[in-house]
Amino acid sequence: MEDTDLIIVGAGPTGMFATFCAGLRDINSITLESLGTHGGQMIELYPDKMVYDVQAVPKMKSSELSDKMYEQSMLFNRRIEFDSKVTDIIPENGKFTVEVKNEKKYTAKSILICGGVGDFHPNKIGAEGEDNYNGKGVYYAIKSVDDFKDKTVAIIGGGDSAFDYQMQISPVCKKTYIIQHNNTFKAAESSVDAVKKDSKAEIIMNNDVKKINGDGNTVKSIEIFDNTSNTSKSIDVDAVVIAIGYKVNPSIFKSLPIETNNRYIKVDHNYKTSVDGVYAAGDMANVSDEPKFALISVGGAEAYIAINNIKKYISPNASLFGGHSSSLNL
Ligand SMILES: Cc1cc2nc3c(=O)[nH]c(=O)nc-3n(C[C@H](O)[C@H](O)[C@H](O)COP(=O)(O)OP(=O)(O)OC[C@H]3O[C@@H](n4cnc5c(N)ncnc54)[C@H](O)[C@@H]3O)c2cc1C
C-alpha cells in the first residue's frame, strides 16, 4: 500500500490546478482520476467549444485548455493516475485509506476531493428506445460538432447545457428542437434569447419525449407527449441530445461521515469539509447553501486556498501562504 501526504480525487480543471499547487507547496501528492484522460467536463462534455473566461486566456478550445492545464499540473513532477476510480475513503487512526476500484489502496494524511459532477453518469429521460439508440443517434454530450452536420436534432432539457449545445451545433445542423418538459428554462436569459432568434431552432415547451424510434441502426423520429393538451405527436429527427444533468456518484463518501448539502460537499471558507484532513474544491464543493458559480476559474481559486490549508494541516509550523510564484526561478 502506497503512502503519501495528500490524495487528490479527480483530474478535472480543479484537480489539475490542485496538483500544480501541491507541487508549489512541496506536498507529496497523488491525483487519482477515474477516466482515462484529464480534463473532466471540459473533455467529456464540451471538448470542441471555445472558453473565454479563464484569466490570461482570451480564447481557447476546451480540449487545448485542458492540455495546457495538464502541462501546468506536471510542472513539479506530481503524479496523476488515470483509470483510477476512487471507490471509498476510510478514516483510520488519523489517516485515510483510499480504495481504487476495490483493487488498489493508498494511505494519505489528507484528502482533497475535486470530483466535480461525479464520474459522469448522465441522467436519462426514460424514453422507450433510449438505451437501444445510445451511441446510434442518442447522445448525452456533444463531443464533435461534425456528428450533427446536416441533421435535424432534438435537444432535451432547459438548462445551460441544452442551450449551449443548441448554439454550438446550430450552424452545421439542418434544424434543431429544444424540448422542455415544463414551461420554464433554467438557462441564462441571453442564451434563451439567442436561441429564440435562431431561424433553425424550434422550442417546444411542456412536452416529454416518450419514445425514440429508428431502424435499428440510427434514430429516425421521436414521439412527444404534450402535458397541457394530453396529446402525442411524432417528429422526424436524426439525433437526440439529452442534456438534463448528471448524477453525483456518492460512492467516495461511503465510509466518510462527510456533511453534504444536496449535490454539494459542505465546506468552510478554507475549503475544509466536516471531517478533519478532508478538503473539497470545484464543482462538488460549496461554502454556502446557494447554487455556486460552477466555473473553471472558481475551482482553481478554491484549489489554491484548499492546498495552502492542507499544507498547514500536514505541517502545522508551515506558513499558510507559500509566497508568490513569481519569486521562483524554474
Ligand atoms: C457545456 C458546458 C460548458 C461550460 N463552459 C464553461 C466555460 O466556458 N467557462 C467555465 O469557466 N466553465 C464552464 N463550464 C463549467 C466547467 O466545466 C466546470 O466548472 C469545471 O469543469 C469544474 O471542474 P472540476 O474539476 O471541479 O470538476 P469536473 O470537470 O467535473 O472534473 C471532475 C473530475 O473528477 C473525476 N472523478 C469524479 N469522481 C471520481 C472518483 N470517484 N474517482 C476518481 N475520479 C473521479 C471525474 O472523472 C472528472 O474528471 C462548462 C460546463 C459545461 C457542462
The ligand as an ORCA input file, in Angstrom:
! r2SCAN-3c Opt
* xyz 0 1
  C     -21.401     22.556    -21.624
  C     -20.557     23.219    -20.573
  C     -19.865     24.381    -20.870
  C     -19.075     25.001    -19.911
  N     -18.410     26.155    -20.247
  C     -17.620     26.755    -19.320
  C     -16.906     27.955    -19.636
  O     -16.979     28.473    -20.747
  N     -16.147     28.515    -18.664
  C     -16.041     27.978    -17.404
  O     -15.312     28.529    -16.575
  N     -16.718     26.855    -17.078
  C     -17.505     26.232    -17.991
  N     -18.197     25.110    -17.657
  C     -18.093     24.603    -16.267
  C     -16.741     23.919    -16.013
  O     -16.509     22.912    -16.977
  C     -16.758     23.303    -14.619
  O     -16.967     24.317    -13.664
  C     -15.431     22.619    -14.344
  O     -15.222     21.531    -15.236
  C     -15.385     22.076    -12.903
  O     -14.158     21.446    -12.709
  P     -13.962     20.314    -11.605
  O     -12.564     19.849    -11.772
  O     -14.409     20.845    -10.301
  O     -14.990     19.172    -11.997
  P     -15.071     18.206    -13.332
  O     -14.694     18.971    -14.557
  O     -16.422     17.623    -13.226
  O     -13.951     17.140    -13.040
  C     -14.072     16.207    -12.006
  C     -13.180     15.035    -12.316
  O     -13.225     14.132    -11.194
  C     -13.310     12.795    -11.680
  N     -13.932     11.958    -10.655
  C     -15.192     12.048    -10.159
  N     -15.425     11.098     -9.239
  C     -14.264     10.391     -9.150
  C     -13.853      9.268     -8.373
  N     -14.694      8.677     -7.535
  N     -12.575      8.822     -8.520
  C     -11.702      9.395     -9.380
  N     -12.051     10.456    -10.163
  C     -13.299     10.950    -10.035
  C     -14.165     12.922    -12.946
  O     -13.952     11.809    -13.814
  C     -13.637     14.240    -13.523
  O     -12.555     14.048    -14.406
  C     -18.985     24.461    -18.591
  C     -19.671     23.276    -18.286
  C     -20.446     22.665    -19.248
  C     -21.190     21.407    -18.896
*
